[in-house]
Amino acid sequence: LRVEGLAEGPREAAVADIARMERLIAQLLTYVRGEDAPWTVEPLELAALAREVVMRQTAMGRAVTLTADGEHLVRGDRDHLERALTNLIDNAVLYGDRAEVSVTSERGEVVCVIDDAGPGLPPDQLEAVFSPFRRLEASRSRATGGAGLGLSISRSIIERSGGRVSLSNRAEGGLRA
């Protein structure tokens, strides 16, 4: 209620702070609920799910593209896998300016790759960033929000669905999830 009484400049800053707090609370609740959250495992077409996430991102004016052809069936909880994809794509856009998403099948496995154009990560941090509450202060600003839970949540969801997630620096620059 107090925000409504503020002048235009301070009001925008307060609204942005509230939005960051809401994201933080949502991430904390997702993390705390973890294994207790209800799961409905079903066959899913991963490219179609990725297409929905990418369409929402582009509707927000973000530089996100998708390359996918054919059918790519996986088993998992739709809402949770959507959360994992959203977290990974959000990171690519926030810290790497853009996200190039591809869904393919390789040697009988469905592979979803998310590339960005950012600075990448120090090699000794590629695994460490999956730890809860881990943020790399040198390259990641508090202004972007979050509590360092997005990658931890994504890994938990993907592994619970029978998949794997890792990060690597790309030779041409940027990070690959």
Solvent accessible surface area in square Angstrom, and as a share of the most:
residue,aa,sasa,rsa
1,L,201,1.00
2,R,217,0.79
3,V,27,0.15
4,E,129,0.58
5,G,72,0.70
6,L,70,0.35
7,A,69,0.54
8,E,102,0.46
9,G,46,0.44
10,P,74,0.47
11,R,75,0.27
12,E,107,0.48
13,A,59,0.46
14,A,22,0.17
15,V,80,0.46
16,A,42,0.33
17,D,63,0.32
18,I,71,0.36
19,A,35,0.27
20,R,70,0.26
21,M,102,0.46
22,E,109,0.49
23,R,113,0.41
24,L,59,0.29
25,I,98,0.50
26,A,43,0.33
27,Q,35,0.15
28,L,60,0.30
29,L,79,0.39
30,T,38,0.22
31,Y,78,0.30
32,V,112,0.64
33,R,131,0.48
34,G,31,0.29
35,E,116,0.52
36,D,127,0.66
37,A,18,0.14
38,P,121,0.76
39,W,48,0.17
40,T,91,0.53
41,V,81,0.46
42,E,66,0.29
43,P,86,0.54
44,L,17,0.08
45,E,49,0.22
46,L,18,0.09
47,A,2,0.01
48,A,39,0.30
49,L,6,0.03
50,A,0,0.00
51,R,103,0.38
52,E,63,0.28
53,V,1,0.01
54,V,12,0.07
55,M,122,0.54
56,R,109,0.40
57,Q,4,0.02
58,T,62,0.36
59,A,89,0.69
60,M,119,0.53
61,G,70,0.67
62,R,70,0.25
63,A,58,0.45
64,V,7,0.04
65,T,82,0.47
66,L,42,0.21
67,T,98,0.57
68,A,24,0.19
69,D,112,0.58
70,G,65,0.63
71,E,123,0.55
72,H,10,0.04
73,L,99,0.49
74,V,38,0.22
75,R,140,0.51
76,G,0,0.00
77,D,10,0.05
78,R,78,0.28
79,D,102,0.53
80,H,33,0.15
81,L,17,0.08
82,E,35,0.16
83,R,91,0.33
84,A,1,0.01
85,L,12,0.06
86,T,32,0.18
87,N,9,0.05
88,L,11,0.06
89,I,0,0.00
90,D,35,0.18
91,N,35,0.18
92,A,6,0.05
93,V,19,0.11
94,L,78,0.39
95,Y,41,0.16
96,G,0,0.00
97,D,110,0.57
98,R,77,0.28
99,A,1,0.01
100,E,72,0.32
101,V,3,0.02
102,S,31,0.20
103,V,0,0.00
104,T,51,0.30
105,S,67,0.43
106,E,76,0.34
107,R,225,0.82
108,G,83,0.80
109,E,81,0.36
110,V,43,0.25
111,V,42,0.24
112,C,35,0.21
113,V,30,0.17
114,I,5,0.03
115,D,12,0.06
116,D,10,0.05
117,A,42,0.32
118,G,14,0.13
119,P,115,0.73
120,G,13,0.13
121,L,10,0.05
122,P,71,0.44
123,P,111,0.70
124,D,111,0.57
125,Q,27,0.12
126,L,36,0.18
127,E,104,0.47
128,A,25,0.20
129,V,8,0.05
130,F,11,0.05
131,S,51,0.33
132,P,56,0.35
133,F,113,0.47
134,R,96,0.35
135,R,31,0.11
136,L,24,0.12
137,E,103,0.46
138,A,114,0.89
139,S,59,0.38
140,R,28,0.10
141,S,59,0.38
142,R,147,0.54
143,A,72,0.56
144,T,39,0.22
145,G,9,0.09
146,G,21,0.20
147,A,15,0.12
148,G,16,0.15
149,L,0,0.00
150,G,9,0.09
151,L,18,0.09
152,S,14,0.09
153,I,7,0.04
154,S,0,0.00
155,R,45,0.17
156,S,51,0.33
157,I,8,0.04
158,I,27,0.14
159,E,93,0.42
160,R,94,0.34
161,S,30,0.20
162,G,69,0.67
163,G,29,0.28
164,R,185,0.67
165,V,16,0.09
166,S,73,0.47
167,L,17,0.08
168,S,51,0.33
169,N,60,0.31
170,R,36,0.13
171,A,115,0.89
172,E,129,0.58
173,G,34,0.33
174,G,2,0.02
175,L,19,0.09
176,R,98,0.36
177,A,25,0.19
